[in-house]
Amino acid sequence: MVILGLSDGPDAGAALVIDDRIVAASQQARLDRIPRSHAFPWAAIDDVLSRGGLEPGEVDLIAVGGQLTPPFFARRHPSVRDLTRDPFSPAVDAGVFWQALLRRSGLGALEADRTSEWLDQRFRQRGLCPGRVVLVDLHRALAAAAYRCQPDPEALVITLHPRGDGFALAVHRGRAGQLDRRFAQRGVSSLHVHLPRCAAAMGLDPWLDGQRMWGLAARGRPDEVLVGALYDELHAEGTGLSRRALPALERPTDAPWRELRTAPIEVAAASVLQNLRAAVLEVLRAHVAGHDATTLALGGEILDNPRLIADAAGLPGVHRVETAPLPGGAAVALGAALSQAGLAPARLEPRALGASPSEELCERALAEHGGGVPFDPVHAAQVLARGEGVARLAGGHGWSRSGGGCRSVLVRADAPESIERIRRRLELPEGIEPGLACDEGFLRIEHADALSGPLRYGAAAPRVIEGGEGIGGALTADGHVHLQWIDGDQDPQLSKILGALGELVGTPAVALWPLSMGREPPRSQPRGATELWRRAGLGGLQLGSRWVEGSP
């Protein structure tokens, strides 16, 4: 059976499951070059079908993540989404209240039926003729991605995702391959609008600067008065989060947004992180205490936070933390497909979801540079040892925020001045943290055993216990590192680069910046990688099996 999973909200994308095998996943943003693309994922659909060797007419079932998100009217008229770009807009509150109304009144089923019929018509116009079009509850899709991409058949799955089909929080129990919902927080939670309004009040982009906000938080100390004001807005209430009163229209001049705007940005960010951490960990702790599962699988936009993932590993009763191999909302399409396929839980390696760049495209991109030479990891290590950056587009994964080492710019980790110089050349905003790739065992970190899954995806930022002196450029001010373990099976070439670099400079670790300029998505095509290498003046470029050394 051929199942196509889709997401047409933020982080739009597609995923393909054939029989009992996950074949491919693709993000629309990496194809249309629009950050957090809301476009309908036609390009992502074409991409996964091409990689699966299928024609559109061979799809048996299409599973779309989101029954009420986006709402039917917004799906038919995408331009109305512009009304919600300002998180203080009344349209944001109206959308949240509308979802809650649909859930409480039972009109959600009618909305979903209309959406399904309309989508079916669109698919058939493009040559897709599925036997069924199914809308999958957004939290169920996120839970399926987190549960079915990890190996433990017994797991507690918690998803936190604002504006998620009328829910902010859902809890599922995974047992023997079955996923059953145990709890969902209905109604208007404070979480639906909290973080975007915090970011906007701080002068950040509310939809694109989430990771930057956590990087800035690592540089500051929370202000207890500000934390108290934020607590009034967001806190835990037993097994749920605080609710919002109706009507709940707010202005940027109201508290606590006014205080966030006037505080130093690092202090404001640290206060927001402390408030969020306290609320989320208290909710996680309450649900863990009520179940006997020792594996905690986490998903959703709020838990696309490497510090929260690391913190969850320290909760009483938790022996292992798992996440989906795709971050945040990018997992919706994959989860939608998995929710219908019913695959047994099994560890999914990120490389299984992506495609290696074609050799033909690599040769074309390098034609004006003499075609390059066969790639040798030692040559890349030598460039890194000189403190220069290496652009790398190779292998089939790269889903993490820093590109996973194969959609990344590499810099030696023990050279803070080089890391900062390359950040400026890539025009990355202040506060964005680099990732770190190294062999397992190079560092001693807190809760290493419990975080083994997320550390394969670059999804956790644990506290470093020993070895931080060798990674000064990637270690944050609060002693954490956005870490990714690399081994010879996962990425043989990068593993060899690390080994050769260790022999040259004594530190087998590289800092990772995403293969992108500014806020754009990581580049996934050889021509785009070549253009970035030229523009940033990097010391070397690896495209697939080819290598070019020297700044163009």
NUFI-396345 format. One record per atom (N, C-alpha, C): x, y, z. Coordinates in steps of 0.02 Angstrom, whole numbers, plus 50000, padded with zeros to 5 digits. Layout:
! NUFI-396345
XYZ/...
//
This chain:
! NUFI-396345
500424994050000/500005000050000/500445006250000/500265011149960/500635017449955/500265022849991/500565025650043/500265030950084/500675037250078/500355042650059/500665049150055/500425053350113/500895055550156/500725059950212/500885067150194/500455071750215/500545078850198/500435083250258/500755089050256/500605094550302/500565100850260/500015104650267/499935110850229/499885116950274/500125116350335/500165122050381/500875124750381/501085127950436/501785129850442/502225123550437/502815124150408/503255118450398/502925113350352/502625115650298/502285111250251/502785106150223/502525100150208/502955094950182/502575088750163/502955083650143/502655077350121/503095071650144/502785065750153/503145059650171/502825053850135/503215048650121/502975042950082/503125036450119/502605032350127/502675025650156/502415020650105/502825015650089/502635010350043/502645003850082/502055000650088/501974994550127/502224995650198/502764992350218/503004993050287/503664996850290/503765001450242/504415004950238/504305012450229/504655016350270/504655023650262/505165025250208/504935028150154/505355029050095/505685035950093/505315041250108/505595047950099/505175053050137/505485058650151/505135064550178/505455070650147/505055075950139/505315081950107/504955087950136/505325093450145/505045099650170/504965104550113/504375107550108/504235112350055/504715118250059/504905120250119/505335126150127/506015125250093/506265119050092/506925117950062/506885117849986/506275117649960/506195117649887/505975124449860/505525127849897/505325134449873/505725140149905/506175138349953/506635143149984/506275148450026/505675146950050/505305151550093/505325148750164/505615152350212/505645149750281/504965147950308/504915141850338/504295139450366/503725140150316/503835137650257/503375138550201/502665136150218/502175140450204/501465138550211/501175136250145/501575136250092/501315134550026/501065127250026/500555125949985/500335118949980/500925114949952/501065109149982/501715105849968/501735101849903/501545105049847/501585101549783/502295099449766/502775103949777/503475102249761/503725096549805/503535096549869/503735091149914/503415084549893/502785084749869/502455078749844/502835075949785/502995080249737/503365077949678/504035074949698/504355077949747/505015075649770/504975068649799/504515067449845/504495060749877/504255055349828/503795057149783/503575052249734/504145050449686/504535055449666/505105054149623/505605049549657/505745050849720/506225046649756/505955039649768/505295038949771/504995032349778/504895028749712/505045032149656/504955029149590/504235028049572/503795032649594/503075031749584/502795037449542/502245035849507/501845040949473/501285043049521/501005049049512/500475051349557/499885046549561/499705043349506/499135038849506/499225032549546/499835031249571/499965025149608/499865025949683/499685031849706/499565032949777/498885030149797/498875026049849/498255022849871/497865027049922/498235030549966/497905034250020/498315040550034/497975046150045/498305052350064/498065054250134/498535055050180/498395056950249/498655064050260/498205068650276/498385075650285/498375077350359/498935079650385/498975081450455/498605087950469/498115087750513/497735093750532/497015093250509/496565091950556/495845091850540/495555098850537/495775103150584/495515109950588/496065115050578/496675112850568/497255117250562/497635115650497/497645120350449/497305126850450/496555125850443/496165130950464/495435130550454/495265129950379/494685127350364/494475126350294/494515132850255/494275138350284/494275144750248/494995146850231/495455145850279/496155147750266/496475143150214/496265136750213/496525132250161/496295134450092/495675136650087/495415138850022/495675145750003/495825149850052/496055156750039/496695157950079/497265155450056/497885155750095/498095162850114/497875167850075/498085174750090/497835177150158/497295174150185/497035176450249/497525174850306/497995170350293/498485168750345/498935174750361/498975179450313/499375185450326/499095189450384/498445188650398/498135192350453/498415190150521/498705184250524/498955181650588/499715182450595/500035185950550/500765186850556/500935190850619/500505195650637/500595199350699/500265195250755/500645192650802/500345188350853/499865191950900/499865198650899/499385202450939/498755204150899/498725201950836/498135203250795/497525199750824/496945202950824/496325199550845/496195193150805/496465192750744/496355186850703/496665180650735/497205181550772/497525175750805/497065173050859/496805177450901/496335175250953/495705172250922/495465175450867/494855172950835/494965165850809/495555164650781/495695157850756/495715152750811/496025154450868/496055149950925/495355148450952/494945153750960/494265152850986/493835148750937/493945149850872/493555146150822/493715138650826/494355136950833/494535129950840/494215126950903/494245130650958/493955128051020/493195127151013/492875131850977/492155131250966/491985125150925/492365123950872/492255118150830/492315111650870/492815111450914/492915105450955/492325104451004/492115109751036/491595109051088/490905107851059/490765110551000/490095110150971/489995103950928/490515100550910/490445094950864/490435096950791/490475103450777/490485105750707/491155104150673/491645102050713/492285100250685/492245094650634/491785089950644/491705084450596/491465087050529/490995091750530/490755094750468/491315098550433/491695102350471/492265106050443/492765101250411/492915095650445/493385090850418/493125087550355/492485086150352/492195083050292/492245087750232/492085094150242/492135098950188/492855099550163/493325099650211/494035100250193/494255094150153/494055088150176/494265082050142/494005081850071/493375083750060/493095083749992/493455088649947/493605094549974/493935099649934/494645097549916/495005094649965/495675092149951/495675086549899/495195082149904/495145076649856/495085079349785/494685084549776/494615087649710/495285090549685/495635093849730/496285096749711/496785091349691/496805085949729/497265080549714/497115077449645/496485076449630/496305073349566/496475077849507/496445084349518/496645089049465/497385088549449/497775086149498/498505085349488/498705078149472/498225073849458/498385067049439/498425062149495/498305064449557/498285059949615/497585057249622/497505050749622/496835047749625/496805042649682/496875044949744/496885040249801/496205037149813/496205031049842/495575028049862/495245031949917/495655035149960/495385039050016/495835045050030/495525050350054/495885056050083/495675056450155/496155055950201/496015055750272/496335061850306/495955065350347/496235070650388/496415067750456/497025068850477/497285066050540/497355071550591/497075070550650/497155075350705/497895077050713/498035083450720/498725085850719/499145082650775/498875082250835/499255079350890/499345071850880/498865068450849/498945061350835/499505060250785/499555064650735/500095064150686/500775065150720/500835070250762/501455071550797/501635065750843/501125062950877/501255057350921/501475051150883/501185049950824/501385044250784/502105044850761/502315050850742/503015051850721/503495050550779/503325053050838/503765052150896/503785044850919/503215041450918/503175034550944/503445029450895/503255029950832/503415024650784/504115025250754/504475030650771/505155031350747/505665029950802/505445027050858/505885024950912/505755017550928/506205014150962/506155006850965/505745003851022/505525007651070/505195004751129/504445004051117/504154997951121/503434997251111/503015000151168/503335001351227/502985004251284/503255011351295/502845016351282/503075023251289/502485027851304/502645033151341/502165038551354/502335044051304/501855046051264/501975050851210/501605057351227/501985062751232/501695069251249/501865074251195/501345077651169/501445082651117/501185089351141/501585094551129/501395101451146/501445105451081/500875107751057/500865111150992/500315116350992/500475122750992/499955127850994/499545127850930/498905129650937/498435129850881/498435123150845/498425117750884/498445111050856/497765107750855/497335109550807/496665106750802/496265107850865/496355113650896/495965115250956/496275112851020/496825109251017/497175106951077/497865110251081/498105111351141/498805113451151/499235107651174/498915102651206/499275097251239/498885090751230/499245085451213/498925078851209/499415073651236/499125068451267/499525062951295/499255056451266/499695052551237/499525045951209/499935040651245/499655034651249/500025029051277/500165024151220/500805022851209/501005017951160/501135011251194/500795006151169/500884999551199/500794994251144/501304990051136/501284984451088/501094986851018/501354992650999/501224995250932/500584999150925/500164999550977/499545003450975/499645010051010/499315015150984/499385021851012/498685024351032/498575025151097/497915027051123/497965033751159/497495038151145/497485044651179/497215043951250/497585046851297/497385046651367/497165053451394/497395058851361/497235065551387/497315070551331/496895075651329/496975081251283/496695087451317/497065092851314/496835098951345/496425103051295/495765102851305/495315106651263/495285113951286/494975118051246/494875124951265/495445129351245/495435135351271/495915140551250/496485140851300/497025137451284/497615137551327/498025143851315/498365146151368/498815151851360/499375150451311/499555143951304/500125142151263/500005143751189/499375144151167/499235145151096/499575151451069/499615156751108/499885163051083/500485165551123/500685161951175/501165164551223/501845165951191/502165160951162/502845161951138/502895166851080/502445166651030/502495171850978/502435178951006/502005179851057/501935186551085/502555188551125/502855183751158/503485185151193/504025187351143/504085183651088/504595185251038/504465192051007/503835193550989/503675199950959/503825205651007/503665204751072/503795209951121/504545211251128/504955206151116/505685206951122/505995209651058/505585210851006/505855213350943/506105207850897/505925201650910/506125195950868/505555194250821/505725190450768/505215187950724/504835182450760/504175183150770/503815178250812/503765171350782/503885170650717/503805164050685/504475161050663/505005164950661/505645162450635/506205162450686/506125166050742/506685167050788/506635162850851/506275157250849/506215153150909/506885150550934/507285147650889/507935145050909/508415150650930/508345156450898/508765162150918/508595164350989/507955164151007/507745166251074/508075161851126/508115155251114/508435150851164/509185151851166/509495153651110/510205155351111/510345161651151/509925166651143/510005172851182/509895171451256/509435166751271/509285165151341/509905162351376/510325158751340/510915155751370/511425161051392/511355167151366/511835172451381/511605176851439/510985176151460/510725180651512/510495176951574/510325180851625/510055178151687/509335180551694/508885176051712/508185178051717/508075183251772/507605187651759/507395192651809/506785189851845/506825189051911/506295185651948/505635189451945/505675196151943/505045199951938/504715198651871/505115198351818/504855197051752/504595189851747/504955185151777/504725178151778/504045177651813/503965181451867/503315181451901/502755184251858/502915189551820/502405192351775/502225187351719/502715183751694/502595178751643/502195172851672/502305171251736/501945165851768/501195167251767/501005173551777/500295175351775/499985173651707/500395173751655/500155172351587/500185164851572/500715161451592/500795154351576/501075150551636/500725145251657/500965141051711/500595134351707/500835129551745/500515123051747/499925123151795/499395119551776/498815118651820/498665111151822/498985107651867/498905100351870/499215097051810/498805093451771/499045089951712/498975094151649/498765100451656/498685104751598/499045111351608/498935115951562/499235122551564/498695127751577/498895133551599/498425138851616/497995140651555/497385142651570/496905144451518/496835152051512/496555154051456/496455161151444/495725162951453/495605168751481/494925171051491/494635173651425/493985173751421/493645176351361/493275182751380/493305188151341/493765189051284/494475190151309/494965188851266/495655188951287/496105193151242/495815198151210/496225202351165/496735206151206/497355206051183/497895209351219/498285213851172/498625218751202/499025223551163/499755223051184/500215225051141/500925224751159/501095229051220/500665233851236/500805238251293/500555235251359/500215229551356/499985226351417/500555222551450/500475221151516/500955216851550/500805209551530/501325205351524/502035206551536/502415208651474/502055209651417/502405211151355/502775217851360/502495222451397/502825228951406/503495228051441/503515223751493/504135222651529/504655218951486/504425214451444/504895210951399/505215215851351/504825220651327/505085225351277/505615229951307/505565231551371/506035236251402/506645232751434/506615226251445/507175222651476/507715221351424/508355220851446/508875218651400/508675212051368/508825211251304/508545205551266/508775198851295/509405198351320/509625192051348/509255190451413/509125195651453/508745194651515/508025192651499/507725196051450/507045194351431/507005187151406/507475185151364/507465178351337/507565173151392/508035174551438/508145169851494/507525169251538/507165174751547/506565174551588/506015170551553/505945171351487/505455167551450/505615160051454/506255158351445/506445151351448/506325148351517/506475152051570/506365149351638/505615148251649/505205152951628/504485152251635/504225146251596/504435145551533/504215139951492/504455133351521/505085133151542/505365127051570/504975124751631/504825129451676/504455127651737/503765124851720/503405128151674/502735125951657/502735119151623/503165118351573/503175112151534/503415106251575/503955107151614/504215101651653/503725099451707/503345104251735/502845102351785/502295098151753/502085099851694/501575095951659/501845089051641/502455088751615/502755082251598/502815077951661/503035081051716/503125077351778/502455074451802/501925078251797/501265075951819/501035069851778/501145069951713/500915064351671/501365058251679/502015059351687/502465053651698/502275050051763/502115053951815/501935051051879/501295046951875/500865048451827/500235044851821/500255038751776/500845037151749/500915031451705/501535027451725/501575021251703/502135017051722/502655016251666/502575019951611/503065019551557/503695023451577/504275020551561/504905023951577/505215027251516/504935026051456/505145029551396/504655035251382/504925041251374/504525047151361/504675049551290/504175049351247/504255051651178/503915058451172/504275063351145/504045070251144/503995072951073/503485077151061/503405080050995/503035086650998/503025090150942/502675096550938/503145102550938/502875108150918/503275114150909/503595116550974/503225116251030/503495118651093/504095114351116/504055107851102/504595103351122/505135102851069/505105107051018/505675107950973/506155112951005/506375111251064/506795115451105/507325110951137/507935111251113/508445106451136/508575106551211/508465112151243/508565112351316/507995108751353/507385109551329/506825105951361/506895098451352/507135096251294/507245089151282/507755086451332/508295090151342/508815088051390/508545088051461/508145093051478/507865093451546/507395087651560/507015085551509/506535080151519/506875073651539/507505072751518/507865066651535/508015066151610/507965071751646/508095071651718/507475070851760/506895069951730/506275069251769/506265062551805/506005062351866/505945055951902/505535050851863/505785044751860/505435039451826/505565038851752/505935043551723/506095043451651/506785040351641/506805034851604/507445031651589/507695033351519/507225035251475/507435036951407/506955042051378/507235046851341/506835051851306/506935050751231/506385050951194/506415050051122/506065055951088/506265057351027/505935062450986/505875059750915/505465063150875/505435061450804/506085063650771/506285060550715/506905062550681/506845069150645/506245071850638/506145078450608/505915083250662/506155089450661/505995094150716/505305097050711/504975098150769/504365101950774/503825100050724/503545105150691/503005104050644/503215100450581/503875099850568/504105096150509/503925088750513/503755086350574/503595079250583/502865077750567/502445082850553/501735081650544/501595077150484/501905078550426/501775074550367/501985067350377/502575066250407/502805059550421/502325055950469/502115059450522/501655056450570/500985054950541/500735059150495/500095057850464/500115051250425/500665050250388/500735043950350/500805038050398/501195038750450/501305033250497/500675031450536/500245036450548/499635035150585/499175030450546/499225030450480/498815026050438/499165019550422/499825019650420/500205013550404/500235008750463/500235011450524/500255007150584/500895003250591/501455005950569/502095002450575/502285001450648/502604995950663/502844994650731/503394999550748/503455001550812/503995006050832/504675003150814/505105007350785/505785005250767/506195011550757/506825011150776/507265016850768/507335018650694/507195024950678/507255027350610/507855031850605/508325030250562/508905034450552/508725040250505/508955046250520/508765052050478/508945051250405/509495047550391/509705046950321/509185043250279/508735039350313/508225035750275/507705040450245/507675046650268/507155051250247/507375055950191/508015056550180/508265061450133/508605058250073/508775062350024/509105059949964/509795062949959/510285058949939/510945061649925/510915065749861/511325071049857/511315075049795/511545070849736/511225071649679/511405067649620/512095069749595/512465064749573/513145066149547/513115070649486/512595069849445/512535073949385/512455081349404/512015082749453/511915089649474/512545092449507/512905088249544/513525090449575/514045092349522/514105088349470/514575089849417/514395096349381/513745097349369/513535103549336/513695109649379/513575109149444/513695114749489/514425116549493/514865111449484/515585112549490/515935113549424/515545113649369/515845113949302/516305120049295/516085125849319/516485131949311/517075132149359/517125127249403/517685126849450/518125120749435/518105118549372/518525112949351/518255106149370/517645105849396/517355099349413/517565096549479/518045099749512/518275097149576/518685090849569/518855087949627/519235081749630/518865076849675/519035070449673/518705065749719/518795067949792/518265067449830/518285069849899/518745065449941/519155068749982/519595065450030/519485068650098/519265064950149/519135067950214/519745071550243/520345069250227/520945072550253/521005079650227/520825080750163/520855087450135/520385092150172/519775089750186/519305093850224/519565095350293/519865090350326/520135091350393/520705096450392/521105096550340/521655101350336/521385108550330/520855109450291/520545116050285/520255118250352/519915113650386/519635115150452/520185116850502/520745113250499/521295114450546/521575121450539/521515124350479/521755131250468/521255136450493/520685134150520/520185138850546/519695141250494/519695138050435/519225140050383/518595135650385/518075138050352/517445134250350/517395129850289/517045124250296/516925119550242/516175118850232/515935120350172/515225119150156/515145111850135/514645108550161/514565101450148/513845099750130/513745097050070/513105094450048/513225087250026/513085082650070/513235075650056/512795071250101/512635065250078/512225060850118/511495062550114/511085058650150/510365059150142/509985061750201/510315064950250/509915067450306/510025074950311/510165077650370/510235084850376/509605088350399/509195084950440/508555087750461/508625092450520/509165091950559/509215096050619/509305103350600/509215107850650/509265114950638/509935116950609/510465113350628/511135115050603/511335110750543/510855107050515/510995103450453/511265096450462/511345094150524/511545087350535/512235085450510/512645090350492/513315088850467/513345087550393/512765086450361/512775085250289/512385090350249/512075095050283/511805101150252/512055106850294/512715107050304/513015111450354/513655114750329/513835119950365/514505122950360/514895120750422/515465117550412/515865114750466/516425119550484/516565120150550/517115124150576/517415120350635/518065120550643/518355116950700/518075119750766/517905115250811/517525117150871/517935120750923/518605120050921/519025123150971/519295129950948/518965133050900/519185139450873/518605144450875/518465147450934/517885151950940/517905157750890/518505160450877/518535166150831/518345164050760/518525157950740/518335155550673/517585154350669/517285151550721/516565150350722/516195156950715/516415161950752/516075168450750/516185171850681/516785171150653/516905174150587/516465171050534/516385164450535/515965161150486/515225162950498/515025163650561/514335165750574/514185172450540/514645177150546/514545183650515/514525183150439/514945178950410/514945178150337/514285175050313/513995170750353/513365167650335/512765172150351/512905178050379/512395182950395/511865180250442/512085175950488/511625173150538/511515178150594/510905178750619/510765183650672/511155182050736/511305187150774/511625186350839/511175182150884/511475177450919/511105173150965/510975166150938/511025165250872/510965158450844/511555154250868/511415148450896/511945144050922/512165139050870/512815137550865/513025132150820/512865125350851/512805120450808/512775113550833/513485111050843/513545105050869/514195101950878/514135094650857/514585092450813/514605085350792/515255082350817/515205076650850/515805073150874/515625065850884/516145061750893/516035054650906/515745053750976/515315048750983/515045047251049/515605045451097/515585048251156/516105046951206/516625052351209/516635057051160/517135062451162/517005067051221/516365068251237/516175072451293/515805068251345/515855070351407/515415067751459/514855072751468/514245070351458/513665074751463/513165071951513/512725076251536/512205074351583/511675070151548/511475064551578/510935060251553/511085057551483/511715055651471/511915053351404/511515047251382/511425042351426/511075036251407/510345037651390/510035041951429/509325043451418/509205047351354/509715050751328/509645055151270/509935052151207/510075045751206/510425042851149/510045043851083/509365043551085/508975044651025/509015051750999/508825056751039/508865063651016/509565065850995/510075062951026/510755064851008/510965062250939/510605057350912/510735055250844/510415060050794/509915063850817/509575068550774/509805075750784/510245076950832/510435083850848/509875087750880/509455084250920/508855087350948/508905089451020/509475088151053/509535089651125/510145093951138/510105098051190/510665102251211/510805100651284/511165095251298/511305093251368/511855097551399/511895097051465/512435100451501/513065096251497/513625099651482/514265096251477/514575095551546/514765089451563/515075088051628/515835088251623/516105085551567/516835085151559/517005085551486/517525089351469/517765089851400/517585096451367/517265100951403/517055107251372/517615111751351/518215110751378/518775115151360/518975114351287/518795108651256/518975107551186/518455109951137/517895112551160/517355114651115/517135121651133/517605125851151/517435132551176/516995136551130/517045135351064/516635139251018/515925137051014/515785130951036/515095128251032/514765127751100/515145128351153/514875127851221/514535134451239/513905134151262/513545140251278/513755142851346/513535148951359/513725152151422/513465148451482/512915144751474/512635140951530/512875133751531/513405132051493/513715125451497/513375119951458/512955121751410/512615116751369/512925116751299/512765111451261/512985111151192/512435107851151/512295110651092/511795107851047/512145102251008/512055096151033/512515090651017/512205085650968/512645082850926/512455077250883/513015072150881/512845065950901/513335060550896/513395058350823/514005056950802/514135054550734/514505047950739/514295043050698/514675036750695/514755034650622/515155029450611/515315027350544/514735024750504/514225022050539/513635019650503/513175025450483/513115030350526/512675035950513/512935040450458/513565042250460/513875046650410/514615044950406/514805040050365/515515037750362/515995043350345/515815047650298/516285052950277/516405057950333/515865060150366/515955064950421/516345061850478/516225055450491/516605051950544/517355052050528/517525051150464/518235051250444/518515058250448/518115063350432/518345070250439/518515071650512/518075069450558/518205070550629/518835067050651/518945060750628/519545057150647/520175060550622/520165062850560/520755066150531/520875072850566/520335076550583/520425082950617/520715081750687/520495076450721/520765074950787/521515073650784/521745070250732/522465068950726/522855075350713/522545080250679/522885086450663/522895091450721/522335092250756/522285097550807/522125094850876/521985088350882/521855085350947/521125085650969/520695088850930/519985089350948/519565086650891/519305080450896/518905077550842/518175079750845/518065086250836/517395089150841/517345095150795/516755096050766/516635101950724/516005105550746/516035112150744/515435116150753/515055116150687/514395116350692/513975116050632/513535122250627/513595125750572/513105130850554/512675127950498/512035129850493/511635127350437/511905129950370/511805125950319/512035127750251/511535132850222/511565138850250/511075143950231/511365150850244/511055155850213/511215162750226/510635165850264/510785169250319/510265172450358/509755167450385/509115169050379/508585164750406/508315159650356/508615159350296/508345154850246/508425147650267/508025143050238/508115135850254/508785133350228/509045127850258/509665124950231/509595123150158/510115124350120/510095122950049/510165115450037/509785113049990/509765105749978/509965103849907/510135108849866/510325107549797/511045109749785/511425105949744/512135107549733/512255114749709/511845117249663/511965124049639/511895129149696/511405128149740/511325132649797/511905132249845/512175126149856/512755125449900/513365128849871/513455128249805/514015131449772/513965139049777/513365141749768/513275148949773/513425151449844/513215147549894/513365149549964/514115149249977/514465144049954/515195143549962/515545149649933/515325151849874/515635157749844/515475164049884/514835164849901/514615170949934/514935171850003/515005166250040/515285166650108/516045166150108/516355164750051/517085164350048/517365158850092/517075152950089/517295147450131/517905143950101/518255140150142/518885137150121/518835130750082/518245127650082/518175121350045/517435119750036/517295115549986/516615113549970/516595106149953/516185102349988/516055095449970/515345094849942/515295092549880/514665090949849/514665083549832/514295079649869/514275072449856/514975069549861/515215066649807/515875063549806/516415068149778/516245074549767/516725079249738/516945084449790/517535087249778/517835091949826/518175097549788/518075103649812/518425109549787/518735113049846/519365114649841/519715118049897/519885125049877/519865129449926/520045136449914/519425140749908/519505147049926/518965151849920/518905154049848/518295154049818/518215155749748/518385163049734/
//
